[in-house]
Amino acid sequence: MGSILDEIITYKQAEVEERKALVPIKLLEKSVFYETPVVSLKEYLLRKDKSGIIAEIKRKSPSAGIINQNVSIERTSIGYMQAGASALSILTDSKYFGGSNEDLKEARKFNFCPILRKEFIIDTYQIIEAKSIGADAILLIAAVLEEKQLGEMIKFAQSLGLEVLVEVHNKEEIFNNLDNADLVGVNNRNLKSFAVSIETSLELYEHLPTSVVKISESGISEVDAVHRLRETGYRGFLIGGTFMSETRPEKACLRFIKKLNES
């Protein structure tokens, strides 16, 4: 793991313990969203009438710093969906990405589409929390979980009705139990150098389980990249920085998808 990821996980462990004390599981389970059926991210990505774009909302990141501090969750999330995105990805980490659980709740209030909770999940408490704030799918990062723990978390999330996207960065992280995930994402960002290349997705594709929907994440800034990834077999394309670096991310998304549909 890269040093920044080590730092994030150490911080997250303390944060989760604090949240457990402040908001007990029994309280999370009383949320209006807890019994609400999820919208399938997998199904939306496989739909022929959708773009496959998972449009992300994040205010900052460890690699880029401040990206779009004052983004409107309401305007951007609605705009993303009107632009033709298949799903939303909402960062809920506050310290490193400037997000919050409230961001996801607000996006849920205005959109019926699938919403992925983008978070550093290290504890089943966070999975229950994801369900309680209206997420349809969660991200599990192979680089921060032991293989057995990853398998257990996949099963637990699915028992709550949530879909699971497992993120890998290299061949070593492609564990046997990835077959049990709903979706597998290849992050094109090197966690140590922060260098980004879609070649990572192209090279790892043949090693991914055939039964799951595949997503390419990070570093997708050109329509040609989406075409290459589609031809390889990817069905989801998670795009954050390319849209968020614009004053109006939803308009950048609209231009991108329009160009994608025309090419």
N, C-alpha and C positions, 0 to 999 in steps of 0.2 A: 504494500500500500504506500502511496505517496505521503509525504509528511503532512500536507494539508488535510488529507483524509483522516490521518491519525488524530490530528488536532480536532477536527470536526466530531469524530466519534467519541473522543474523550469528553468534549463539551456536551455532546448529546446524551451521554450516560447520566451526567449530573442533571441535565434539564429534564429528562424523563422521570427521574426519581422525584424531582420537585413537583412535576405535574401530577404524578400519582397521588402525592400528598394533598395537593390542592383540589383536584377533580377526581374523586374515586370512580372506579369502573361502574358501580351501580348508578351513578349520576349520568355517565356517558350513555348507558343503556336506556335512559329515559328520553333521549333525544328524539325529536319528531322524525329524524332521518333514519333512525335505527331499524325500524320495521319496513322502511320503504324499499321496494325492489330496485335492484341496480339496473343501469342501462349498460348493455354489453359493449365494451370497448372493442373486443374481438370482432363482433358482428359488424360494427360500424366501419372498421378498417377493411373488412372484406366486401362491403357494399360497392357495387359497380358505379353507383351514382355519386359516390363520394371521392374526395381527393386523396385520402390516406394521410393527410397532414394532421399532426397533433400539434396544435398551436399553443405555445407556452407563455405563461405570464411570470416574469421574475424581475425584480427591481435592481438586483445587483448579483455578482458572483465573485468567487475568490480569484478567478482568472482575469475577469474584465473590470472589476470594481463596480462603481455605480453605472447602471445601464439606463434605467428609466425610473427615477425615484418616485415621481408623482403620477404614475399610471392610474387610470380609472379602471377598476375591475369591471364595473357595469358596462361601460362603453366598449372596452377592449374585448371582453368575453363575448358580448352580443355581436360585435363587429366581426370577430373571428368566425363565428358560426354563420353569419350572413355571407361572409366571404367564401364559404364552402369548405371550411375545415371539418374534419371528421370528428375531432374530439379536442378537449382542452387539457392542458397540463398546468397545474397550479403549484408553485413552490410554497410550502408552508413553513420552511425554516426561516427564522427571523434573523439570527446573528450573521449568517454568511450569505443569505440570499434575499433578505429584506421582506420575506413573506410572512404569512400568519394563517392560522386556522380560519380567521374571519374572512380572509380573501377567498378561500374555497367556498365557505358558506354563502358569500355574496354571489359568486359565480353560479353556484347551484340555484340560487333564488331566481336567476334570470335565464337559465338555460336547461333544456331537457337532455342535451347530449351527454355522452360519457365524459366523466371528469377523472383524470388521474391525479392522485395525491403524490406529488414529488417531494420526498422526504427521506431522511437517513433513518430508516427503520431498523432498530436493534432489539426491540422488545414487543411482545404481543400486545401490550397496553396501547402502543401506537396504532396497531391494526384496528383495535376496538374504537380508538379515537377517530381513525379515518372513516369508519362506518358512521360514527356519530355526527360528523360534520358534512356528510353528504357525498363522500367520494364513491366512485363506482369501481375503481381499480387502485392498487397500490404498487409502488416501486420497491423491489427488494434488490439490493446491490450485492452481487456475489463476492466482491472484494472485501466486504466488511462482515460477512457471515460465514461460519463454518458450514460445511456441506450438510451435516445432520440438522443444524439449526435452520438452515435455509429450507430444507424439506419440510420440517415441522411448521415453519411459518407459512409456507405455501398452503399446506393442508388447513391450518387454522383460519387463514384469510378466506379460503374457499368455503369453509364451513359457515362463515358469516354471509356468504353470497357475493363476496368481493372477488374480482378477477385480479390476477397477479402478473405483473410484468417484472421479469428478472433481468437485471442489467449485467452484462459481462463486458470486459475490456480486452481480454486476450484468451488464447486457447486453454490456458491453465484453469480458467474460471468456468469452463463449460463442463459442469458436473453432470453425473448420471441423472440426478433427480430433476434436471431442467425439463425432462419429458412431462413432468406433472404441472408445470407452469402453464398459464393460459397464453402468455406472450413472452418472447425473449427479445431483449433489445441489446444491440451492440453500440456501446458508447465510443465514438470515434476520437474522443479526447484522451490523450495519454495522461494518466493521473500524476505522473512525476514531472514531465516537462511541460504539460498543458498544450502541447502541439496537437493539432487536429487534422485528421485526414480520413475521407470516406473510404480510402483503401483498406482501412481496418475492417469495415463492414464487408467489403468485397472479398477480402481474404478469409474471414472467419465463417462466411455463409455455409460453406460445405461441411463445417464441423457442427453446425447447430442441429438440434433435433428436428426431424421432418414434420412432426405432428403439431408444432406450435406456430402461431402467427409471429412473423419476424418484423422487427422495427429497427431502423437505423436512427441513431441519436447524435446530435451535435455536429457542427461544421457544415451543415447543409445550407448553402447560400445561393446556389444556382439551380435553375430548373433542370439543366442537363444532368446534374447529380441525381436528382429524383428519377429521371428516366433510366440512368445506369443502374440504380439500385432496384428499380422495379423489374428491369430485365433480368437481374440476378435472382429475384424472388422475394424481395422485401415488400411488405404491404403497408407498413407504417413509417412515417418520416417525422420525427420530433424536431421541431424548429422553434428556437427561442430567441437567441441573440440577434439573428437576422431580422426578425420583426421588432423586437423590443428596443433595438438601437435607434429606431425611428420615433419621432415625436408622437405619431399616431400609428401604433403597431398594427391595428386592424386594417389600415389602408395599405400598409406594406404587405400584409397577408393577402388582401384582395388582389393586388397587382401580381403577386407571385402565383397565386392559383389561376388567375386569368391567363397568365403567360403559359402556365403548365398545361392548361386545357387547350390552348391554341397551338401548342408545339407537338 
